[in-house]
Amino acid sequence: MRVIVIGAGLGGLTLAHGLRRAGIDVAVYERDAASGRPQGVSLHVDERGRSALRACLPPAHVAMVEATTGGPREQTLTLSDSDGELAVTDARPSDGVAGRARPGRQVHRPLLKAVLLTDLDDVVRFGAEFTRFEQRADGTVRAWFADGRTDTADILVGADGIGSAVRRRYLPDVRVVDTGRRMIMGATPLRAAVGTGLPGLIGHSPASAHIRGTTMVLAVLRFTESPLTARRRWLPALRRTAAAEVEDYVMWALPVTRESLGAATLSRRARELTAELPPALRTVVGEAWPDMTVELRTGSIPPPEPWPVRPVTLLGDAIHLAPGFGGNLAMQDARHLCEALTEAHRGRLGLLEAIGAYEDTMRRNGFTKAGR
Ligand SMILES: Cc1cc2nc3c(=O)[nH]c(=O)nc-3n(C[C@H](O)[C@H](O)[C@H](O)COP(=O)(O)OP(=O)(O)OC[C@H]3O[C@@H](n4cnc5c(N)ncnc54)[C@H](O)[C@@H]3O)c2cc1C
């Protein structure tokens, strides 16, 4: 069996590892260059993402990820202003109930991505923008790329994120709705924020402050083990700079609307939005790494009717969007698709039967309101 995956993101790379470990021939085509582009700093990974990584990745890769997560995040705090000082005024369990996040740990996104890319040099082709596909009479699928390249396989997987070109070709009626909501997200070295008292106040828990009309979400990532030490111990093949260029930090986010973003740079807009907040929060935003400040667009995909099963399928943000836990869903999809294709590879399921079973599970997980 041969599988083409479009997109070397969280879902596509998790799938690639799982397929390769199952002895399935896989090629991943990624539009970006190997250096990539900033996609945010940290991810809250819950049991869905962690169990997918454990199921698909080689043990050394899993050990590297586990060694470099932050501490356990079991509650979400509310912060208020008490005479210019921040105070915790509420603590809710992170239990996945009633829209609350599930318990989990923070991972540094660029480090996770570098771990996922480790040992896949012969699988991932960078600078390859997928443009279209064709189902052939013999049941195989041929994919075309912007530079004129083509490749043919038994199955094509669109793991190409929110703007998915595979989805636009395959399910043109499925639409991404722009909710108009945006998030300015950034990160600040922990050493610059220690004096504010904030890291001690919130520990490993995510916290949210609602003060004078501004909402700010914060969390501290303290690596359980130094990434360089963990690399030496678990995954020496990991690109050294991916582990060397990280230190503990405070991650923060400011929910805004499209209209309120304005023309200022993201860093400047973040400083304007927090100008009336207590000094600790102003320091966090003021001392942020400028090149790590990004804008997150929030979209949604209305649940589509089930479509006929073909040797083309989709996973992750390419088919369902979940603000705050989409990465977990993408990795979970990858695991379920890998398990289904492995059954087909071993002759225990037909290929289309395997894809259909995966798609049923993916739709259940990706489109239920209780999925958080
Ligand atoms: C700032 C921010 C914070 C977030 N925080 C969290 C969090 O805490 N927890 C969580 O679970 N989720 C979080 N998410 C969501 C999460 O990042 C996404 O849901 C997740 O990355 C989706 O994974 P994916 O593999 O489906 O797609 P992506 O990771 O987006 O990967 C898609 C890949 O496809 C490539 N591609 C696109 N088009 C083409 C093409 N035509 N040809 C070839 N390649 C192509 C892209 O370059 C990209 O590499 C966050 C997102 C952002 C932006």
The ligand as a Gaussian input file, in Angstrom:
#p B3LYP/6-31G(d) Opt

LIG

0 1
 C       -1.750000      30.232000      17.759000
 C       -2.445000      28.897000      17.830000
 C       -2.627000      28.244000      19.054000
 C       -3.238000      26.986000      19.113000
 N       -3.346000      26.331000      20.305000
 C       -3.790000      25.050000      20.326000
 C       -3.748000      24.266000      21.540000
 O       -3.342000      24.738000      22.597000
 N       -4.175000      22.970000      21.491000
 C       -4.621000      22.398000      20.336000
 O       -4.968000      21.211000      20.337000
 N       -4.706000      23.123000      19.187000
 C       -4.298000      24.410000      19.156000
 N       -4.316000      25.130000      17.987000
 C       -4.894000      24.511000      16.782000
 C       -3.885000      23.619000      16.117000
 O       -2.680000      24.321000      15.874000
 C       -4.433000      23.103000      14.787000
 O       -5.708000      22.573000      15.013000
 C       -3.515000      22.029000      14.247000
 O       -2.266000      22.596000      13.886000
 C       -4.133000      21.331000      13.054000
 O       -3.222000      20.379000      12.598000
 P       -3.283000      19.898000      11.094000
 O       -2.224000      18.860000      10.941000
 O       -4.677000      19.540000      10.728000
 O       -2.938000      21.190000      10.246000
 P       -1.670000      22.147000      10.297000
 O       -0.874000      21.912000      11.531000
 O       -2.189000      23.512000      10.001000
 O       -0.785000      21.646000       9.073000
 C       -1.196000      21.794000       7.747000
 C        0.055000      21.769000       6.866000
 O       -0.345000      21.679000       5.498000
 C        0.496000      22.528000       4.721000
 N       -0.228000      22.881000       3.487000
 C       -1.289000      23.710000       3.367000
 N       -1.695000      23.748000       2.074000
 C       -0.868000      22.921000       1.372000
 C       -0.775000      22.550000      -0.014000
 N       -1.635000      23.035000      -0.925000
 N        0.196000      21.669000      -0.387000
 C        1.076000      21.159000       0.540000
 N        1.038000      21.497000       1.865000
 C        0.070000      22.361000       2.274000
 C        0.737000      23.727000       5.638000
 O        1.875000      24.472000       5.256000
 C        0.900000      23.024000       7.001000
 O        2.251000      22.666000       7.241000
 C       -3.726000      26.396000      17.925000
 C       -3.584000      27.067000      16.694000
 C       -2.918000      28.296000      16.636000
 C       -2.725000      28.970000      15.289000

